[in-house]
Amino acid sequence: MRRKLWLSIILVLLPFFLFAQTYTIEQYLNIRSASSPTVSPDGKFIAYLTDVTGTNQVWKVRISSGCPEQLTFFDERVQFVSWNPKNGDWMLFGKDMGGNEHTQLFLLKSDGSEIRRLTYNDNVIYNFGAWSGDGTMFAFASNERNRAFFDVYAMNIKTGKVKLVWQNDGNNSVVAWSPDNKYILVSQNRSSFDNDLYLIEYESGKVYNITPHTQPARYFGARFSKDGKGIYLLSDEGKEFVGIAYIDVPNGKLNYIYTTNWDVEAIELSKDGKYLVFILNVDGYSEVYSLNLATKKAKKLNFPTGGIIGSLKFTADGKKIIFTYQSPVKNQDIYYYDIPTNKYSQITYSSTAGIPLSSFVKPELVRFKSFDGLEIPGYLYLPKGAKKDSSLPVIVSIHGGPEAQEVPRFSALYQYFIHSGYVVYAPNVRGSTGYGKTYASLDNTTKRKDAIRDVAMIPNFLKSTGYIDPKKIIVYGGSYGGYMTLAAVTFYPDLWAAGVDLVGISNFLTFLRNTGAWRQKHRMAEYGDPEKDAEFLKEISPFYHVDKIKAPLMIIQGANDPRVPKSESDQIVESIKSRGGIVEYLVFDDEGHGLSKLKNRIKAYKAIVEFLDKYVKNKQAMN
């Protein structure tokens, strides 16, 4: 009787003990993920990247079942891996040093017994593109000739011989190689919203522009048809949203075969060439469909919901689709969808560092009207048991890009802060993708101030929810989000209790001069010309208005950042300090545009937690 009584008491109290359990920032940062699957030619294995050791390395595992096996053992991150489509003994992978993005290419024996370095200039970028149909060669783009441009090459993996396929003064990347090895498909990017596709005859070097157009348009995700006579691709030419199109090779016109009022994000052609599988972005959430190429009818497939799907790959027999899945309450792993049974199964099982999935929080998708009536969507994450007593601190997290979208992904950092009593709000201010071509263009060049005004409207919206302490509103972001953080605390200084900037732009004039040579024209298309638009770029650059900043700032920077150079952070930190402002600054000598190494992430995010707890969360108690 007494034993039953104690058991009843334990069962009653257990939920309270679980809810009271606390987890450290180190635990959250040790939550793992798996990404970038590539399928063996026989369809029995996948190779993939996972950060189990602290940085992404190559692992492989049998699709049906088995123990994962680690194949690379570097201190530096591996950036990608691709299995040879014909010879299962070899894979290709890329790796840089210290986050400098100077990718070097390597061959890897599929049992991990041998690695062959293929490129040897550490000051040059070698971007892998595609394997030839017979697996004897691969095509890639490199800025070896001129750091501002990428030429197209092909390498024979047996001889190591390299052939220059196309020399061109453009920002070129290899997309695909035709099944008969006749054509290499190349994308030439002028901006994030405008590019062209070129077919290059491998033997003759003859070039065809297959997407001539006059207005900005995107052409991407291309796949050759099974017979090689056409190309399926994604485009928004003449459309508000990205749809699926088809072009005859080499001189056909673009014709749409599927469009809707959301962006199609990715396509993959079935092994028999009879249908496409595609991912639809519906308000940030992924839905997966098949498209019958004969009837043009789409059918929704039974994939996981409530999160993000990526990396679609068919197995050799065409019966399975490999994919990645993550959601706000599930760290990313790799799965397969079984076509005959219409069911999916998990392949990898990444650790949550002892933190139960049930402790993670889903966001609510909410919208508010900005200064001009434009609706701004975003994700609101509330701590469990949150009350409308205007007491909670909030982190406003601004995504990078700006040509990107905040989506319902898994963020260990978000979940830590939520578990620690912070609200997190992650908006998609104007200029974000996912909501149509017009919305994405609303922050271009001289419209930049409107996007900053969107951010300035957020505090009032958050106050209206009833949860937020108006004196404890934090703005946070990385890269372009870092710029928006600096802009928010500079141009609207009375709204923010603190700001956290990771690798953010402080001065557009110096940024456009010092960013990687291959990026300068691309970034000018978004932000403006430093000569023609110099006065405006000064006007929107926080560096020139540092005297307005009131909020304490934390700034994080990688010393090897080729995108937003360290000088961007150095100059604003020095200026703030010279005026007696509060700024804490951390520089990591072995990182670039972001933090890839676990030890550095722990050091940086522990410092951010301590900074925010000191200046925001616990400020009242301190006083």
N, C-alpha and C positions, 0 to 999 in steps of 0.2 A: 504493500500500500504506500509506504513511504517512498519507495523507489519510483512508483508511478507519479507521485506528487512532485518529486524533484524533476522528473522527465517533463511533466507538464509545464513547470516553471521555466525550465530551460527553453522549451519550444516557444513559450510566450516571449521570453526576453531575447531570443536569438536574433530576430530582425533588428532590434535596437542596438545590439552589439555590432552587427554587420554594418548598420548605417553609421555608427560612431567610428568605425574603422578608418584610420587615416593612412594615406600612402604618400611617400616622399616624391619630390620632383625627379630624383634619380630613378625611382621605379617607373614613373610615367615615361621617362626618356628611354628606358630600356624595353619598352614595348616594341616588338619587331614587326616587320612586314616583308612580303614577297612581291616581286614585280618582274616585268619584262620577260615573260615566258617565250621560249622558242622551242619548236617541236623537232624531235629527231626524224630523219627520213623514213624510218620504219614505223613511226607513230607510237612507239612504246614509251618514250621518255620525254621529259621536258628539261631544258636547262633554264635557269632563271637567276635573278639577283636577289639577295637578301642581306640584311645588315646584322645578322646574328653575331658577327665578330666585332661590330662597332662601325664598320663601313661596308658598303655594298660589295659583295664578292660573288663569283659564279658558283652555283650549286647545280646538281642535277638529281632527279628522282624519277622513278618509274611512275607512269600515270595511274596505273591500276592500284598499286600499293608498293610500299617499300621504304627503306630508310634513306633520307636525303644524304648526299655525298658532296662535300666541299671540294671544289676543283682549283680555285685560286686562293692565294694567301698573302695578299699585299696589305701594307699599311694604308695605301691610297685607295680610293674608291675605284671600282670598275663601273664604266658608264653605260655599256650595253653589251649584249652577247647575242650572236646569231649563228644557228646551226647550219652547216653546209647542207643544201637541199638534196644532194645526191650521195655524198660521202659522209656517212655517219661517224667516221673516225675523227672529224675535225669540226671545230667551231671557230668563229672569229669574235674577238672582243676588243674594246677600246678602254684606254686608261689615260688620265692626265696626272699632273703632279701638283699637289698643294692647291687644287681648285683653280689652276690657271687656264683650264679649258683647251690646252694644246694637246688634243687627243692624239694618242699614238695607237697604232693597230697591231694586234698580235693574233697568231694562230694558236689554238689550244687543242691538244689531244683530248678526245671526249672522255678518256679515263683519267685525265689530269696528269698524265705521266710526262708530258712535254709541252713547252711553250716556246714559240718562235716569234721573235720580234720582227715585224715587217717594215716599219717606218722608223727613221732614226734622227729626224731633226726635231729637237725638243722645243724649238721656237716656232714651229709650224703646226697648223691644225689639219688633221686628216679625218674627214667626216665620212664614215661608211655609208653606202647607199643601198646596193642590192647585189645579190649573187647572180651570176649567169645561170641560164636554165640547166646547163649540164654540170654546174658546180665547180668548174675548172678555174673560173675567174670571179672577181668581184669588182664592182665599180665604186668609186669614191670621189669626193671633191676635196681639193686642198688649196690653201693660199700660199703655197711654196714660192711661186713666181713673184707674187705681189701680195703683201699682207692685207690689202683692201679687197682683193677679188679671189674667187674660188674657181679654179679650172677643174675639168672633169678628166679622170684617169681610170684605167682598168689595170688590174694586176693579176698575173697568172700565179696561182698559189703553189704550183709545182716548181716553176723556174724562178719565181720572184721578179720576172720581167714586168716592167711598168710601161704602159702605152698612154700617151697624151691623146685623149679622145676629142676634147673640145677646149681650146683656149679662148677665154672670153672675159672681158672686164665687167663682171657682174657678180652678184651674190647668188651663186648657183649651188644646188644640191641635187644629188641623184635620188630619183623616186623609185624606179623599177627598171627591170631588164626584160625584154620580150621573151616569150617561151622559146622562140627559134634563134635567140641570140642576135637577131638582126639589129634591133633598136635599143638604145638606152634612153629612158625618159628622164628629163631634167626639169627642175623648177627653178626659175629665175625670179627672185623676190625683190621687189622695189620698196614695199612696205608690208606691214602686217596684214593689210587689206587689199593688196594688189600684187599679182605675180603673173607669170606666163609659164606655160608648159612647152618644152621643146623636145622633139624626137630627133635623135642623132643616130645616123647609120654607123654602126660600129666599124665596118670595113672602110667605107668611103669618107666618113666624116661629114656627109651631107646633113644639113640641119633644117628642120621644119618647125615653124611656130604653129602649133595646133590650137592655140587659144588667142588669136588676134582679137583685141577689144579696145574700145575707146574710153570707157568709164572704169573706175577701180573695181576689180573683181578678184575673187580667190578661186584657185583651182588646186585641189589637194586630195590626198588619200587615194591616188590612182591605182588601179589594178588592170593589167592586160586581160582581155577575154581569153578563154581557154585556147582558141585557135589563133590568138595573137592578131586578129584582124581589127580589133577595136579596143577601146579603153573605157572602163567604168571609173567614174571619179565623182568627187564632191565639188560643188561650185555654188556661188551666189551671183553669178553673172545675170544681171537684169532682174534679180530677185531680192527680196528683203531678208529671206532666210536661206540657209544652205540646204540644197537638195541634191539628189543623185542624178547624174547625167551620163551620157554615152557619146563617144566620138569615134568615127571610123578612122583607121590608120591608113596613110599618114595625113590625108587632106580633108577629112570629114568635118562636118559642122557639129557643134554641140547641141544635143537634144536632151531635154529633161525626161526622166522616166519615173521620178517620184519627188514630189514636193509637198510640204505641209507648213504650218505656221510655227514650227520649231526647227532648230538646226539639227541636221543629221551630222553626227560627229565622226563616225568611222564606218567603213564598209570592209567586208571580206568576201571574196568569191568562193563559192563551193568548189570542191574538187572536180565535180562533173560539169561545172560551168553553167549550171541551169538556174541557179539562184544566188542572190546576195544576202548576207546577214548584215544588218546595220544597227547602229546605236543612235537613238533619238534622245536629244537633250530636252526634257520637259520641265521647265522651271528649275533647272539644275539637276534634276534626278534623271537617271538613265533608264530607258526602256529599250528592249532588244526585239527586233522584228526580222523576219525573212521576207524577201521580195522575189516572187516568181518572175523570171525574166521573160517568159513567154506570155503570161497573162497580165503582168505588171500589178498583180495583187499582193498586198502586204499582209502578213500574219504575225501577231504578237507571240513571242516565245516565252517559255516558262523559265526565265532567269530570275535571280534574286532581285528584290525591289528595295526601295527606300535608300538607295545609295548610288554609287558610281561603278559602272562597268567599263572595262578597257581591255586592250591587247587581244582582240579576237584572232584566233588561229585555228585552222582546221587540221585534224590529224590526217595522215596519209590515206586512210581508207574512207575519209569523208564522213565518218559516223560520229565524230566528237568535235566539239568546239572548245578550245582552251580559252580561258578568259580570267581577268582579275576582277575582284569585287571588294569594295570597302564601303562603309557607311559611317555616320557619326558615332555609332555604337559598336562597330566591328573594324578592327585593324585589317589592312589589306592582305589578302591571300589569293592563291591561284586555285581555280576550279575547272571542271569540265562539264559541258552540257552534252548529254547523250541524246542524239537526234531521234533514234528509233523509239525511245521511251519517253521523250519530252521531260526528262528530269536532269537535275544537276547534282554534282558531288564535289566535295572539297578535296584538293590534292595536297596543299601545304597547310601547315598548322603553326602559325607564328605565335610566339609567346606574348602574353599580356603582362608578364613580369609579376604574376601573382595577384593582379588586380582583376576582380570579377567583371565580366562583361555587363552584368546587371547594374553596376555602379555608374556606367556611362550614361550620358544624357543626350537625347534627341533634341534638335532645335525645332522651333516653330517658324515657318516661312511667313514673314510679315512684310507689309508695305507701308510707306508713308509718302505724303505729298511734299515735294521740295518747293523751293521759293517760287517756281513758275508753274506749279501744278503737276509737274512730271512725277509719276509714281516710281519710287525707288524700292526695289525688293531687297530683302536681306534675311539672315537667319539669326534668330534670337534664342540663345541657350540660357536657361534659368537653372540655378541650383535646385536640387530636390528639396521640396518643402518651402520654397521661396514665398515670402509674404509681401503683400502690397503695403509696406510700411515705410517706403522711401528710404531704406537703410543700406541698400547693397551697392558696393562699388561695381563699375562696369568697364570692360575693355572693349573699345571700338576697334575692330581689326580690319584694316584696309588692305585688300589684295594687291599684288604686284601686277605688272604688265606694262601699261594699263590694259592692253588687249588680252584680257583674261577674265575669268569668272569665278567668284566664290561659289563653291558647290558643297553639298552635304557630304564631305569627305571625313575621314578619321583624322583627328588632330589630338595627339597626346597632350600638347600644351593647352589647348582649349579645355580638355577634360580635367587636367590638373587644376586650372584656375577655377573652373566650375565647382569642382570638389572642395576647393578652398574658400568658397563663398563669393566668388566673383560671378557677375553676369557677363556673358560674351555676346556681342552683337557684330555680325559680319555682313556688311552691306555690299550690294553691287551698284555703286554710284554710276552716273552717266559715263559712258566710255567703256563700260564692261561689255563683254561678248555674251552671247546666249539669248539676247532679247531683240535681235534684228540688226541689220546694217545701219539703220538710222540711229538707233540708241548708241551703238558702238562709236559713232562718229561725233557725238555731241560734246566731246572734250578735246577735239583736235585743235592744235596750235592755239589760236587766240580765244578759243572757248574753254581753255584750261581753268579759268577762274570759276566757271559754272560748276565744274566737278568739285572744286574746293568748297563752294557754297553748299553743295549737297552734303558734304561732311559736316559743315557748320550747322546744318539743320538737324542733325542727328540727336544732339543733346536734348532739344525740346521734345522730340518724339519719344526718346527714352524716358524722360521725366513723366510723360503722359501715361506710361504703362503702370505707374504706381510703385514700381519695384526699386527705383534708382535714387541713390543719394546724389543730388545735383552737384555736390562739392567733391564727388569722387568719380569723375568721368575721365577715363584714360584713352588716349589715341595711340594706336600701335600699327606698325606695318613694316614690310621689307621690300627693298628695291624701289619700284614706283610707289608702293605703299609706304615706304620709308620717306620718300619725297612728300607724299600727302600728309604724313605725320608732322614733318617739319613745317609744311605749309599751314596746317591747321593751328599749330601752337604759335606760329608767327603772325598770321593774318586774322586769327580769331583767338587772341591770347586769353581772354577771360572765360572761355568755355571749358578749359581742360585743367585737370589736377596734375597730370603728368603726361609725358610722351615717351615712346620707345621706338627708335629708328634703327632698323637693320639694313645696312648697305644702301642707304638712300641718297638720292641726288640732292645736293644743297645749292648748286649754282649751275643752271643750264648752259651757260656760256663755257665754263671750264669742263663740264661733263661732255658736251658735244665735241670739244677739242681733244679730250683725253681718253674717251672710251675707245675700245678696240677699233682699229682702222676699218675692219670689215663691217662694223655696225654703224658708222657715222651717218651715211646717207639714209639708212633704214630708220634711224632714230630722228633724223631731221624731218622726215616725212610725217612723223607723229608730233614732234614738239615745236618745230620751227627752224628757220635758217639763222645761225648765229650772226650772220652779217646783215641780212635783210630785216630780221626780227629782233635785233639786239636789245632795243629798249624794252620791248615787251617781255623778253626772256629775263631781263634784269628785274622787271616789275614782279614777276611771279617766282623769282628765285629767293628762297628764305635767307640765303647768305647776305643779301643786301639789306635785310630788314631785321637783323638779329636783335637790335635794341628793343623790339616789340615783344620778344619772348619773355614770358613770366613763369611758365611751368617748368619744373625740373625735367631734365632729359636724360635718358640712357641711350647711348649710341654704340652699336656693335658693327665691326668691320673686319673683312678678310683682307690681308695684306696683298694677296695675289689676284684680286678681283679685276678681270679684264673688262667687265661691263660698266660697273660704277667704281671707278678707281678710288683707292684709299684717300687720295687727296680731297675728295668730296667731303669725307667725314673729318679729316684733319682740319680743314679750313674753318668749318663751322664750329667745331669744338674749341679751337683756339680763339675764335671771335667771341663766343659765349663766355669763356673763362676770362678774357680780357675785360669784359664788362661786369664781372662779378656774378654771372649767372650760375645756376646749378646744372652741371652736366657730368655724368659718369661715362667713361669711354673705355671700351675693351677692343683690342686689336689682336687677331689671331694670325700668326706668321705663316701657318701652313694651311690657310683656307682662302677661298676665292669669293664668289658671289653667293654667299650663304655658308652654312656650317654643315660639313659632311661627316666629320669625325665625332664619335660619341663623346670622347673626353672633352672636346671643345663645346659640344652642345650642352653637356652637363654644367661646365663652368659658366657658360654664357647665360643659360636660362636660370641657374641658381642665382646669379647676380641680378637678373631681371626680377625674379621673385622677391629677393631681398629689397631691391630698389622700390618696387611698387608697394610692398608691405610697409616700408618705412615712410614713404612720402604720400601714400594714399590710404591704404586699408587701415593702418594702425595710427594714422596721424592724430586723430582726435584723442586716442588713449595716451599718446605721447605728450600731448599738450595738457 
